[in-house]
């Protein structure tokens, strides 16, 4: 006879597989599982001396419906394509060195730029501190800051994107 834990393991395996029906017989034990939306299983303990098998329900592992419409999938793919195209049109301001990102000249000062700020090529957008040297980073492009990608005080790597800018 199979133990409850072994039966639960079988239920999980059937649930994770693509099969819809599973049967198992061994030494008088018979298990039959069918999957239609949710996993359902019944264990029948068959003994040669027993008059009739007694079905014993086993807790089913519920499964979320796996129905996915092709229309929804196509719509999601179109949105992702639009996002990729939107991002590809944006200019990335990257860190020219490894260091610590600062959005302002001092903790009390206002940030150089934030989302929606207009910048020109020579506008200072942040400071990257490396080895006690504070390096002012310029926008290098005329446009509007769309997103600040790092947080104040965060360590940044060489070439890491710091800002996304919509060029004008």
C-alpha positions as CSV (number, residue, x, y, z in Angstrom):
1,X,0.0,0.0,0.0
2,X,1.2,3.5,-0.8
3,X,1.6,6.0,1.9
4,X,-0.3,9.3,1.9
5,X,3.0,11.2,1.3
6,X,3.8,9.1,-1.8
7,X,0.3,9.7,-3.1
8,X,0.7,13.4,-2.7
9,X,4.0,13.3,-4.6
10,X,2.3,11.4,-7.4
11,X,-0.5,14.1,-7.5
12,X,2.1,16.8,-7.7
13,X,4.0,15.1,-10.5
14,X,0.8,14.6,-12.5
15,X,-0.3,18.2,-11.8
16,X,3.0,19.5,-13.2
17,X,3.0,17.3,-16.2
18,X,1.0,17.6,-19.4
19,X,-0.8,14.2,-19.0
20,X,-4.5,14.2,-18.3
21,X,-4.9,10.7,-16.9
22,X,-2.7,8.4,-14.8
23,X,-3.3,4.9,-13.5
24,X,-1.0,2.8,-11.1
25,X,-1.5,-0.7,-9.8
26,X,0.8,-2.5,-7.4
27,X,0.2,-5.3,-4.9
28,X,-3.5,-4.8,-4.5
29,X,-3.3,-1.0,-4.6
30,X,-4.8,0.9,-7.5
31,X,-4.5,4.6,-8.1
32,X,-6.3,6.4,-10.9
33,X,-6.0,10.2,-11.4
34,X,-7.7,12.3,-14.0
35,X,-7.0,16.0,-14.7
36,X,-9.7,18.1,-16.2
37,X,-9.2,21.7,-14.9
38,X,-8.3,20.5,-11.5
39,X,-6.5,17.4,-10.4
40,X,-8.9,14.8,-9.0
41,X,-7.8,11.5,-7.6
42,X,-9.2,8.4,-6.0
43,X,-7.3,5.7,-4.2
44,X,-8.8,2.2,-4.2
45,X,-7.3,-0.3,-1.7
46,X,-8.0,-3.7,-3.2
47,X,-7.3,-6.8,-1.0
48,X,-8.0,-10.3,-2.2
49,X,-10.1,-11.0,0.9
50,X,-12.0,-7.7,0.8
51,X,-15.6,-7.9,-0.6
52,X,-15.4,-4.6,-2.6
53,X,-13.0,-1.8,-3.0
54,X,-13.6,1.3,-0.9
55,X,-12.7,4.5,-2.6
56,X,-10.8,7.0,-0.4
57,X,-10.6,10.6,-1.7
58,X,-7.2,12.2,-1.5
59,X,-6.8,16.0,-1.2
60,X,-6.5,17.4,-4.7
61,X,-3.9,19.9,-5.7
62,X,-5.8,22.7,-7.3
63,X,-4.6,23.9,-10.6
64,X,-5.4,27.3,-12.1
65,X,-7.2,27.1,-15.4
66,X,-4.6,26.9,-18.2
67,X,-6.8,28.6,-20.8
68,X,-5.1,31.5,-22.5
69,X,-6.6,33.2,-25.5
70,X,-4.5,33.9,-28.5
71,X,-6.0,37.4,-28.7
72,X,-4.7,38.3,-25.2
73,X,-1.3,36.9,-26.0
74,X,-1.1,38.9,-29.3
75,X,-2.2,42.1,-27.4
76,X,0.5,41.5,-24.7
77,X,3.2,40.9,-27.4
78,X,2.1,44.2,-29.2
79,X,2.4,46.2,-26.0
80,X,5.9,44.7,-25.3
81,X,7.0,45.5,-28.8
82,X,5.8,49.1,-28.4
83,X,7.7,49.4,-25.1
84,X,10.9,48.1,-26.7
85,X,10.5,50.6,-29.6
86,X,9.9,53.4,-27.1
87,X,13.0,52.5,-25.1
88,X,15.1,52.1,-28.2
89,X,14.3,55.8,-29.1
90,X,15.6,57.0,-25.8
91,X,19.1,58.1,-25.1
92,X,20.9,56.5,-22.1
93,X,23.2,58.6,-19.9
94,X,25.7,56.1,-18.6
95,X,28.3,56.2,-15.9
96,X,31.8,56.9,-17.2
97,X,33.3,55.2,-14.1
98,X,32.8,53.0,-11.1
99,X,31.6,55.0,-8.1
100,X,28.8,56.3,-6.0
101,X,25.8,58.1,-7.6
102,X,24.6,61.4,-6.1
103,X,21.6,63.2,-7.5
104,X,22.7,66.6,-5.9
105,X,25.8,68.5,-4.9
106,X,24.9,68.0,-1.1
107,X,22.4,66.1,0.9
108,X,20.4,69.3,1.6
109,X,20.4,70.5,-2.1
110,X,17.7,69.7,-4.6
111,X,18.4,67.0,-7.2
112,X,20.0,68.3,-10.4
113,X,17.3,66.6,-12.5
114,X,14.3,64.4,-12.0
115,X,11.7,62.8,-14.3
116,X,10.3,65.5,-16.6
117,X,13.3,67.8,-16.3
118,X,14.5,69.5,-19.5
119,X,18.3,69.2,-20.1
120,X,20.8,70.5,-22.6
121,X,24.1,68.9,-23.8
122,X,26.1,70.7,-21.1
123,X,23.5,70.3,-18.2
124,X,24.9,68.6,-15.1
125,X,22.6,65.6,-14.3
126,X,24.4,64.0,-11.4
127,X,27.7,63.4,-9.6
128,X,29.6,60.2,-9.5
129,X,32.1,60.0,-6.7
130,X,35.2,57.9,-7.2
131,X,38.2,57.8,-4.8
132,X,37.1,61.1,-3.1
133,X,36.8,62.9,-6.4
134,X,33.4,64.2,-7.3
135,X,32.9,64.0,-11.1
136,X,30.0,66.0,-12.6
137,X,28.2,64.0,-15.3
138,X,26.7,66.0,-18.2
139,X,23.6,65.0,-20.2
140,X,25.4,65.0,-23.6
141,X,22.1,65.5,-25.4
142,X,19.2,68.0,-25.5
143,X,16.0,66.5,-24.3
144,X,13.8,65.5,-21.4
145,X,14.6,63.1,-18.5
146,X,12.1,60.2,-18.8
147,X,13.4,58.1,-15.9
148,X,16.1,58.1,-13.3
149,X,17.4,54.5,-13.2
150,X,19.5,54.6,-9.9
151,X,18.9,55.9,-6.4
152,X,20.9,58.5,-4.5
153,X,24.0,56.9,-2.8
154,X,23.8,53.8,-5.0
155,X,27.1,52.2,-6.3
156,X,27.3,52.3,-10.1
157,X,29.4,50.4,-12.6
158,X,31.3,51.7,-15.6
159,X,28.8,51.9,-18.5
160,X,25.7,51.5,-16.3
161,X,22.7,53.4,-17.5
162,X,21.8,56.3,-15.0
163,X,19.1,58.1,-16.9
164,X,16.8,57.7,-19.9
165,X,16.4,60.8,-22.0
166,X,13.9,61.6,-24.7
167,X,16.0,63.5,-27.2
168,X,14.6,66.7,-28.9
